[in-house]
Every structure is written in C-alpha cells, then in structure tokens.
Amino acid sequence: MRLLDSLHRWTGGIVGLLLAVLGLTGLFLVHRDSLTFAPHAGDVRVTDMESLAATTQHLMTTGPMPQSITYASDDFGLLRLAYKGGKGAYADQAGALVMQWDSQWQRPELWLFDLHHHLFMGEVGDTVIGLAALCGLFFVVTGVLLWWRTRKTFAFRLWPARMSRSSIVRHHRDLGIVVAPLLLLSLMTGAILIFRPMTAILFGPGAPAQIDRSLAAPPPRVAELGKHLDWAAMIRTAHARFPDAQLRSLSLPRKDNGLITIRMKRPPEWLPNGRTTLWFAADTGALVDARDAAQLPGTVRGYNMLYPLHAAKVGGLAYRLVMSLSGLAMALLGTLAVWSFWFKRPRKPAPRR
C-alpha cells in the first residue's frame, strides 16, 4: 500500500493541474449553448425543409463560401459557419449574419472547446489529454483502494476544514470516494473517445475494427468543387432519403476526398449531430452514398452513445447538472492535490546534534 500511495501522490502532483483544467473547461462546455450570448440564440429550431434548403443555397452562393455549416438545434437557435483561416460567424435561420469573428480567440466558447479537446496543440494535444484521462482512471481505482483503510473516519465536506496538508488530504480522500462513479464515467468515456482501441474493453476485442469499418467514408473521388452546385437540391435529397431526421451539418470536401458531407440525426440517435450521413459528388452534387445510423451494428451504436454521455448531450438539465458536478469535483481534487503535494509537503525533522 505504501508504494501505491506514493504512486497516487506523485502522479497526482504532476498531472493534477491538467485534470483540473479539463474539469473546469468541461464544466463550461456542458452548458455551452445556454452560456453563448448572441442575437437569436434562443430562436425555435426551423423544421421546414424548404426553408432550410433556401437558407443553405443563400449561404453557399452569397459572399465567402463557408467550409461547413452547423445548423440550429433545439438548444441553440443559430447556425455556425466555419471559414478558412479560423474565421467564423453565427447566422440566424434565414441566413442573415448576426456575429462574425476572425479568430477563435474572439469567442470564449470556441477557444475553451479547443483547450478542452486539443490543449491548443491539435492531434498532439489529443494524445496528451488521453494520457491524462488514463492517469485519472488510475487515480480513481487507487483512490478507492487507499480510502478503504480509513473508511471509518469518513466525513463528507465540500471544502477542507482547514488549509493544512492533513485536512486537504482527508477532504481529497472523502470527496473522491463520493464522486468516484461520476469521475469514472467522465474519464472512461473521454479516454475511449481519444483511444479507439480501448473500445475493446467495453465492446469486445473486435470492436475497434468494426467501428472503423462501419464509420468509414466512401472511397475518395477525383473531383473539384463545382462552381454552380444546387445546394438546395442536396438538402431536399437528404430529407427525401431520411424524412424523420434533423438536418445537422454540411461540410465541403476534406483532404481532397471529392465528397460533400451532410449529417443528419434520426430520432433514436443520441449524438447531437447524428451519424446518419449522406455523401454527394463535389463536382456534380449527385448522391454518392448514404448511411442510416439506425442500421449500424449494435457495437457501433453503443460507441456512438459515449460522446453524448461524456458531454451531457442527453438527459436534459438534470444530467447536465450531474456532469457539472463531475467537472467541478475534478477541478477541485486536481487543484488541491497539486497544492498539497508541492506547497504543503511535511517538513523533514531537524537532524539531532
């Protein structure tokens, strides 16, 4: 147990602050839509497909062409447009721009999202966050084992009784055991979303290959983006194929794959942007392929539930508050762990003469 205790303390002293940052940013992002203040953000989502088709045609043919459009949802009444060079804008559901920015640093909800998901470092940041999540899982498991020895002294407190090392350690131990299930959920789902091979833990050894195969896009096409595409016709085609689905996003070809992508969300799906996907040829706008998320294998549908659970995109306000508690606890435990380890370490006794 002494070795386990040392590993728990040293790893927490090093990684605790990073976990605290992830907890705080996650706490904000859970309520991102409610805390993003912009004109028309509270508008009711437009469901008429002809209106959505006309708005899409207007946005894609008037002014600079966005690289992607994320359509309004039940929780956020604006369209988000992403342009080259990190520029972006919010537009109302008629296509009128209501807010623009030249960099993500001008919008706190954008740079906080980047910090939480990438640490401002792209794919390298993803890996660092994934490793931090694995360390967090180690903390939860070892913390439960270490708490068991002192379970008779349990006393729940939201804040340490005193800012002494012994009080902080006791608060850390007792608060940790209370929120351990929530931390386990947040950290496990986060780690699996970053390291897909970890899906084998939940869904079996063949899960990673099956998920990759089922979610893969059609083969790339050699096609330049057409100059006079009928964007409204693509929206109508998508609606005709999946009439019960919400239109969620439209994206231009990425990495020269020659495909325009439209994502939709059918009623059984939990993912906020859905996995029901249609691909159109970039040069002609003709439908190339379509994938119904309801027809995906059970393993893949289970994997698609992990992000909504992690980001509190299901369960309404009650579940958002539960996951807010997880983020707040992670921030508190990580910060106080670093503080007690580096600044409140016990002094060595003076040597005898």
ROTI-204068 format. One record per residue (C-alpha): x, y, z; chain. Coordinates in nm, 3 decimals. Layout:
# residues N
+---------+---------+---------+-------+
!      c1 !      c2 !      c3 ! vexdo !
+---------+---------+---------+-------+
!       X !       Y !       Z !     A !
...
+---------+---------+---------+-------+
END
This chain:
# residues 353
+---------+---------+---------+-------+
!      c1 !      c2 !      c3 ! vexdo !
+---------+---------+---------+-------+
!   0.000 !   0.000 !   0.000 !     A !
!   0.288 !   0.238 !   0.066 !     A !
!   0.407 !   0.205 !  -0.296 !     A !
!   0.051 !   0.254 !  -0.423 !     A !
!   0.016 !   0.562 !  -0.204 !     A !
!   0.341 !   0.707 !  -0.337 !     A !
!   0.240 !   0.646 !  -0.699 !     A !
!  -0.100 !   0.804 !  -0.637 !     A !
!   0.052 !   1.117 !  -0.477 !     A !
!   0.337 !   1.168 !  -0.723 !     A !
!   0.122 !   1.115 !  -1.032 !     A !
!  -0.146 !   1.344 !  -0.889 !     A !
!   0.111 !   1.612 !  -0.812 !     A !
!   0.225 !   1.607 !  -1.173 !     A !
!  -0.100 !   1.555 !  -1.366 !     A !
!  -0.349 !   1.706 !  -1.120 !     A !
!  -0.341 !   2.058 !  -1.264 !     A !
!  -0.409 !   1.933 !  -1.617 !     A !
!  -0.708 !   1.734 !  -1.492 !     A !
!  -0.829 !   2.045 !  -1.309 !     A !
!  -0.817 !   2.243 !  -1.637 !     A !
!  -1.011 !   1.969 !  -1.816 !     A !
!  -1.268 !   1.963 !  -1.537 !     A !
!  -1.325 !   2.339 !  -1.543 !     A !
!  -1.346 !   2.366 !  -1.921 !     A !
!  -1.574 !   2.062 !  -1.930 !     A !
!  -1.798 !   2.227 !  -1.671 !     A !
!  -1.843 !   2.527 !  -1.904 !     A !
!  -1.887 !   2.323 !  -2.220 !     A !
!  -2.169 !   2.119 !  -2.067 !     A !
!  -2.367 !   2.446 !  -2.058 !     A !
!  -2.210 !   2.594 !  -2.371 !     A !
!  -2.534 !   2.657 !  -2.562 !     A !
!  -2.700 !   2.828 !  -2.266 !     A !
!  -2.397 !   3.049 !  -2.197 !     A !
!  -2.335 !   3.160 !  -2.556 !     A !
!  -2.494 !   3.504 !  -2.579 !     A !
!  -2.578 !   3.617 !  -2.932 !     A !
!  -2.884 !   3.761 !  -3.109 !     A !
!  -3.145 !   3.495 !  -3.197 !     A !
!  -2.962 !   3.226 !  -2.998 !     A !
!  -3.295 !   3.143 !  -2.830 !     A !
!  -3.494 !   3.108 !  -3.153 !     A !
!  -3.702 !   2.795 !  -3.205 !     A !
!  -3.544 !   2.549 !  -3.448 !     A !
!  -3.686 !   2.572 !  -3.800 !     A !
!  -3.809 !   2.232 !  -3.920 !     A !
!  -3.942 !   2.325 !  -4.266 !     A !
!  -3.702 !   2.162 !  -4.514 !     A !
!  -3.775 !   2.410 !  -4.794 !     A !
!  -3.671 !   2.696 !  -4.565 !     A !
!  -3.352 !   2.511 !  -4.471 !     A !
!  -3.278 !   2.440 !  -4.837 !     A !
!  -3.322 !   2.805 !  -4.931 !     A !
!  -3.103 !   2.920 !  -4.641 !     A !
!  -2.830 !   2.675 !  -4.740 !     A !
!  -2.839 !   2.789 !  -5.104 !     A !
!  -2.812 !   3.152 !  -4.991 !     A !
!  -2.518 !   3.092 !  -4.756 !     A !
!  -2.322 !   2.882 !  -5.006 !     A !
!  -2.365 !   3.120 !  -5.300 !     A !
!  -2.364 !   3.466 !  -5.141 !     A !
!  -2.036 !   3.607 !  -5.013 !     A !
!  -1.746 !   3.388 !  -4.897 !     A !
!  -1.831 !   3.018 !  -4.905 !     A !
!  -1.812 !   2.855 !  -4.559 !     A !
!  -1.619 !   2.532 !  -4.517 !     A !
!  -1.900 !   2.396 !  -4.302 !     A !
!  -2.243 !   2.484 !  -4.165 !     A !
!  -2.371 !   2.353 !  -3.833 !     A !
!  -2.747 !   2.401 !  -3.826 !     A !
!  -2.959 !   2.523 !  -3.535 !     A !
!  -3.066 !   2.274 !  -3.271 !     A !
!  -3.338 !   2.262 !  -3.008 !     A !
!  -3.093 !   2.417 !  -2.758 !     A !
!  -2.926 !   2.678 !  -2.981 !     A !
!  -3.115 !   2.876 !  -3.243 !     A !
!  -2.824 !   2.990 !  -3.462 !     A !
!  -2.627 !   2.842 !  -3.748 !     A !
!  -2.248 !   2.832 !  -3.701 !     A !
!  -2.038 !   2.891 !  -4.011 !     A !
!  -1.670 !   2.797 !  -4.030 !     A !
!  -1.443 !   2.959 !  -4.289 !     A !
!  -1.081 !   2.913 !  -4.390 !     A !
!  -0.814 !   3.052 !  -4.161 !     A !
!  -1.010 !   3.002 !  -3.841 !     A !
!  -1.272 !   3.263 !  -3.927 !     A !
!  -1.634 !   3.203 !  -3.842 !     A !
!  -1.979 !   3.350 !  -3.796 !     A !
!  -2.321 !   3.296 !  -3.645 !     A !
!  -2.623 !   3.336 !  -3.872 !     A !
!  -2.993 !   3.329 !  -3.797 !     A !
!  -3.205 !   3.057 !  -3.955 !     A !
!  -3.290 !   3.282 !  -4.250 !     A !
!  -2.919 !   3.310 !  -4.335 !     A !
!  -2.852 !   3.663 !  -4.208 !     A !
!  -2.518 !   3.701 !  -4.030 !     A !
!  -2.556 !   3.822 !  -3.672 !     A !
!  -2.196 !   3.788 !  -3.546 !     A !
!  -1.856 !   3.730 !  -3.708 !     A !
!  -1.500 !   3.666 !  -3.586 !     A !
!  -1.157 !   3.643 !  -3.746 !     A !
!  -1.008 !   3.407 !  -3.487 !     A !
!  -1.132 !   3.163 !  -3.223 !     A !
!  -0.973 !   3.388 !  -2.959 !     A !
!  -1.258 !   3.632 !  -3.011 !     A !
!  -1.515 !   3.376 !  -2.895 !     A !
!  -1.464 !   3.217 !  -2.550 !     A !
!  -1.683 !   2.915 !  -2.630 !     A !
!  -1.451 !   2.831 !  -2.922 !     A !
!  -1.113 !   2.856 !  -2.753 !     A !
!  -1.244 !   2.679 !  -2.443 !     A !
!  -1.360 !   2.396 !  -2.670 !     A !
!  -1.015 !   2.383 !  -2.831 !     A !
!  -0.847 !   2.385 !  -2.489 !     A !
!  -1.063 !   2.103 !  -2.357 !     A !
!  -1.030 !   1.884 !  -2.667 !     A !
!  -0.683 !   1.966 !  -2.803 !     A !
!  -0.493 !   2.183 !  -2.549 !     A !
!  -0.433 !   2.422 !  -2.844 !     A !
!  -0.197 !   2.156 !  -2.987 !     A !
!  -0.410 !   1.963 !  -3.237 !     A !
!  -0.354 !   1.587 !  -3.251 !     A !
!  -0.063 !   1.607 !  -3.005 !     A !
!  -0.297 !   1.766 !  -2.753 !     A !
!  -0.548 !   1.485 !  -2.811 !     A !
!  -0.286 !   1.231 !  -2.710 !     A !
!  -0.184 !   1.428 !  -2.401 !     A !
!  -0.546 !   1.456 !  -2.289 !     A !
!  -0.599 !   1.085 !  -2.347 !     A !
!  -0.298 !   1.002 !  -2.132 !     A !
!  -0.425 !   1.240 !  -1.863 !     A !
!  -0.762 !   1.059 !  -1.869 !     A !
!  -0.584 !   0.726 !  -1.822 !     A !
!  -0.397 !   0.875 !  -1.525 !     A !
!  -0.732 !   0.993 !  -1.390 !     A !
!  -0.868 !   0.638 !  -1.412 !     A !
!  -0.562 !   0.522 !  -1.220 !     A !
!  -0.638 !   0.784 !  -0.953 !     A !
!  -0.997 !   0.667 !  -0.916 !     A !
!  -0.908 !   0.299 !  -0.878 !     A !
!  -0.613 !   0.352 !  -0.644 !     A !
!  -0.802 !   0.620 !  -0.451 !     A !
!  -1.081 !   0.376 !  -0.372 !     A !
!  -0.827 !   0.120 !  -0.251 !     A !
!  -0.647 !   0.375 !  -0.035 !     A !
!  -0.973 !   0.513 !   0.107 !     A !
!  -1.081 !   0.168 !   0.228 !     A !
!  -0.815 !   0.171 !   0.502 !     A !
!  -0.956 !   0.493 !   0.650 !     A !
!  -1.327 !   0.441 !   0.577 !     A !
!  -1.421 !   0.468 !   0.946 !     A !
!  -1.310 !   0.834 !   0.953 !     A !
!  -1.525 !   0.932 !   0.652 !     A !
!  -1.678 !   1.281 !   0.670 !     A !
!  -1.819 !   1.446 !   0.360 !     A !
!  -1.715 !   1.809 !   0.307 !     A !
!  -1.735 !   2.030 !   0.000 !     A !
!  -1.425 !   2.219 !   0.119 !     A !
!  -1.140 !   2.123 !   0.355 !     A !
!  -1.195 !   2.212 !   0.721 !     A !
!  -0.857 !   2.389 !   0.719 !     A !
!  -0.596 !   2.457 !   0.453 !     A !
!  -0.346 !   2.231 !   0.625 !     A !
!  -0.200 !   1.932 !   0.447 !     A !
!  -0.376 !   1.678 !   0.669 !     A !
!  -0.717 !   1.845 !   0.619 !     A !
!  -0.667 !   1.871 !   0.242 !     A !
!  -0.565 !   1.506 !   0.217 !     A !
!  -0.867 !   1.396 !   0.421 !     A !
!  -1.104 !   1.613 !   0.214 !     A !
!  -0.946 !   1.483 !  -0.107 !     A !
!  -0.993 !   1.124 !   0.005 !     A !
!  -1.354 !   1.156 !   0.122 !     A !
!  -1.478 !   1.377 !  -0.163 !     A !
!  -1.306 !   1.147 !  -0.412 !     A !
!  -1.493 !   0.839 !  -0.293 !     A !
!  -1.829 !   1.021 !  -0.325 !     A !
!  -1.773 !   1.137 !  -0.684 !     A !
!  -1.576 !   0.829 !  -0.795 !     A !
!  -1.862 !   0.690 !  -1.014 !     A !
!  -1.900 !   1.024 !  -1.196 !     A !
!  -1.526 !   1.060 !  -1.246 !     A !
!  -1.509 !   0.703 !  -1.373 !     A !
!  -1.780 !   0.780 !  -1.630 !     A !
!  -1.619 !   1.107 !  -1.747 !     A !
!  -1.265 !   0.970 !  -1.766 !     A !
!  -1.351 !   0.634 !  -1.920 !     A !
!  -1.567 !   0.782 !  -2.197 !     A !
!  -1.309 !   1.055 !  -2.264 !     A !
!  -1.022 !   0.807 !  -2.288 !     A !
!  -1.215 !   0.573 !  -2.520 !     A !
!  -1.316 !   0.859 !  -2.750 !     A !
!  -0.949 !   0.950 !  -2.793 !     A !
!  -0.801 !   0.600 !  -2.800 !     A !
!  -1.047 !   0.398 !  -3.007 !     A !
!  -0.866 !   0.065 !  -2.943 !     A !
!  -0.992 !   0.097 !  -2.584 !     A !
!  -1.343 !   0.021 !  -2.713 !     A !
!  -1.236 !  -0.343 !  -2.682 !     A !
!  -1.273 !  -0.302 !  -2.304 !     A !
!  -1.645 !  -0.230 !  -2.334 !     A !
!  -1.749 !  -0.400 !  -2.657 !     A !
!  -1.508 !  -0.687 !  -2.709 !     A !
!  -1.182 !  -0.745 !  -2.897 !     A !
!  -1.329 !  -0.698 !  -3.246 !     A !
!  -1.493 !  -0.363 !  -3.166 !     A !
!  -1.219 !  -0.122 !  -3.287 !     A !
!  -1.201 !  -0.276 !  -3.636 !     A !
!  -1.580 !  -0.297 !  -3.664 !     A !
!  -1.623 !   0.069 !  -3.563 !     A !
!  -1.356 !   0.186 !  -3.809 !     A !
!  -1.513 !  -0.016 !  -4.088 !     A !
!  -1.870 !   0.093 !  -4.015 !     A !
!  -1.793 !   0.466 !  -3.982 !     A !
!  -1.555 !   0.491 !  -4.279 !     A !
!  -1.647 !   0.731 !  -4.559 !     A !
!  -1.686 !   0.609 !  -4.919 !     A !
!  -1.366 !   0.585 !  -5.128 !     A !
!  -1.223 !   0.928 !  -5.228 !     A !
!  -1.314 !   1.070 !  -5.568 !     A !
!  -1.107 !   1.286 !  -5.800 !     A !
!  -1.340 !   1.585 !  -5.825 !     A !
!  -1.309 !   1.961 !  -5.787 !     A !
!  -1.583 !   2.159 !  -5.615 !     A !
!  -1.837 !   2.266 !  -5.876 !     A !
!  -1.898 !   2.637 !  -5.931 !     A !
!  -2.276 !   2.621 !  -5.977 !     A !
!  -2.393 !   2.345 !  -5.748 !     A !
!  -2.758 !   2.317 !  -5.646 !     A !
!  -2.715 !   2.310 !  -5.269 !     A !
!  -3.089 !   2.327 !  -5.208 !     A !
!  -3.136 !   2.009 !  -5.414 !     A !
!  -2.886 !   1.825 !  -5.190 !     A !
!  -3.087 !   1.925 !  -4.882 !     A !
!  -3.409 !   1.806 !  -5.046 !     A !
!  -3.244 !   1.477 !  -5.143 !     A !
!  -3.124 !   1.424 !  -4.786 !     A !
!  -3.471 !   1.495 !  -4.649 !     A !
!  -3.635 !   1.263 !  -4.902 !     A !
!  -3.397 !   0.983 !  -4.801 !     A !
!  -3.447 !   1.035 !  -4.425 !     A !
!  -3.772 !   1.233 !  -4.378 !     A !
!  -3.777 !   1.187 !  -3.999 !     A !
!  -3.421 !   1.318 !  -3.945 !     A !
!  -3.297 !   1.661 !  -3.838 !     A !
!  -3.053 !   1.838 !  -4.067 !     A !
!  -2.738 !   1.886 !  -3.858 !     A !
!  -2.438 !   1.984 !  -4.071 !     A !
!  -2.295 !   2.031 !  -4.419 !     A !
!  -1.921 !   2.012 !  -4.489 !     A !
!  -1.712 !   2.074 !  -4.801 !     A !
!  -1.462 !   1.808 !  -4.916 !     A !
!  -1.174 !   1.744 !  -4.675 !     A !
!  -0.826 !   1.623 !  -4.770 !     A !
!  -0.925 !   1.628 !  -5.138 !     A !
!  -1.168 !   1.337 !  -5.099 !     A !
!  -1.406 !   1.491 !  -5.353 !     A !
!  -1.714 !   1.445 !  -5.134 !     A !
!  -1.959 !   1.689 !  -4.979 !     A !
!  -2.091 !   1.552 !  -4.649 !     A !
!  -2.433 !   1.608 !  -4.493 !     A !
!  -2.500 !   1.472 !  -4.146 !     A !
!  -2.847 !   1.418 !  -4.003 !     A !
!  -2.987 !   1.298 !  -3.672 !     A !
!  -3.265 !   1.042 !  -3.664 !     A !
!  -3.496 !   1.014 !  -3.357 !     A !
!  -3.322 !   0.711 !  -3.197 !     A !
!  -2.979 !   0.878 !  -3.206 !     A !
!  -2.813 !   1.042 !  -2.905 !     A !
!  -2.526 !   1.211 !  -3.085 !     A !
!  -2.606 !   1.585 !  -3.118 !     A !
!  -2.504 !   1.586 !  -3.486 !     A !
!  -2.609 !   1.229 !  -3.558 !     A !
!  -2.432 !   0.958 !  -3.757 !     A !
!  -2.686 !   0.938 !  -4.038 !     A !
!  -2.468 !   1.059 !  -4.325 !     A !
!  -2.501 !   1.132 !  -4.696 !     A !
!  -2.215 !   1.196 !  -4.938 !     A !
!  -2.251 !   1.396 !  -5.260 !     A !
!  -2.008 !   1.432 !  -5.550 !     A !
!  -1.824 !   1.764 !  -5.521 !     A !
!  -1.834 !   1.834 !  -5.896 !     A !
!  -2.198 !   1.749 !  -5.976 !     A !
!  -2.383 !   1.736 !  -5.644 !     A !
!  -2.512 !   1.386 !  -5.721 !     A !
!  -2.575 !   1.149 !  -5.429 !     A !
!  -2.286 !   0.903 !  -5.397 !     A !
!  -2.374 !   0.707 !  -5.083 !     A !
!  -2.585 !   0.722 !  -4.768 !     A !
!  -2.561 !   0.558 !  -4.427 !     A !
!  -2.851 !   0.507 !  -4.187 !     A !
!  -2.726 !   0.519 !  -3.826 !     A !
!  -3.022 !   0.303 !  -3.718 !     A !
!  -2.885 !   0.019 !  -3.933 !     A !
!  -2.536 !   0.024 !  -3.784 !     A !
!  -2.421 !  -0.279 !  -3.579 !     A !
!  -2.506 !  -0.272 !  -3.208 !     A !
!  -2.141 !  -0.224 !  -3.114 !     A !
!  -2.118 !   0.090 !  -3.328 !     A !
!  -2.446 !   0.227 !  -3.193 !     A !
!  -2.312 !   0.171 !  -2.841 !     A !
!  -1.991 !   0.356 !  -2.930 !     A !
!  -2.198 !   0.646 !  -3.066 !     A !
!  -2.357 !   0.684 !  -2.721 !     A !
!  -2.025 !   0.754 !  -2.547 !     A !
!  -1.987 !   1.117 !  -2.655 !     A !
!  -2.342 !   1.217 !  -2.553 !     A !
!  -2.280 !   1.058 !  -2.213 !     A !
!  -1.943 !   1.233 !  -2.179 !     A !
!  -2.068 !   1.576 !  -2.289 !     A !
!  -2.415 !   1.555 !  -2.126 !     A !
!  -2.598 !   1.577 !  -2.459 !     A !
!  -2.876 !   1.354 !  -2.327 !     A !
!  -3.086 !   1.361 !  -2.013 !     A !
!  -3.169 !   1.731 !  -2.014 !     A !
!  -3.081 !   1.975 !  -1.738 !     A !
!  -3.070 !   1.710 !  -1.465 !     A !
!  -2.791 !   1.515 !  -1.633 !     A !
!  -2.604 !   1.836 !  -1.721 !     A !
!  -2.601 !   1.923 !  -1.352 !     A !
!  -2.472 !   1.576 !  -1.268 !     A !
!  -2.185 !   1.608 !  -1.516 !     A !
!  -2.122 !   1.963 !  -1.393 !     A !
!  -2.060 !   1.813 !  -1.051 !     A !
!  -1.810 !   1.574 !  -1.209 !     A !
!  -1.620 !   1.861 !  -1.373 !     A !
!  -1.625 !   2.073 !  -1.059 !     A !
!  -1.503 !   1.783 !  -0.844 !     A !
!  -1.223 !   1.704 !  -1.089 !     A !
!  -1.112 !   2.067 !  -1.084 !     A !
!  -1.120 !   2.082 !  -0.703 !     A !
!  -0.947 !   1.749 !  -0.648 !     A !
!  -0.677 !   1.820 !  -0.906 !     A !
!  -0.602 !   2.172 !  -0.781 !     A !
!  -0.584 !   2.078 !  -0.413 !     A !
!  -0.377 !   1.768 !  -0.495 !     A !
!  -0.113 !   1.984 !  -0.662 !     A !
!  -0.130 !   2.242 !  -0.381 !     A !
!  -0.089 !   1.989 !  -0.102 !     A !
!   0.186 !   1.797 !  -0.284 !     A !
!   0.410 !   2.087 !  -0.387 !     A !
!   0.336 !   2.361 !  -0.133 !     A !
!   0.213 !   2.178 !   0.178 !     A !
!   0.458 !   1.892 !   0.196 !     A !
!   0.555 !   1.790 !   0.551 !     A !
!   0.885 !   1.933 !   0.667 !     A !
!   1.164 !   1.697 !   0.746 !     A !
!   1.261 !   1.695 !   1.116 !     A !
!   1.579 !   1.881 !   1.201 !     A !
!   1.876 !   1.647 !   1.247 !     A !
!   1.985 !   1.587 !   1.607 !     A !
!   2.325 !   1.711 !   1.716 !     A !
+---------+---------+---------+-------+
END
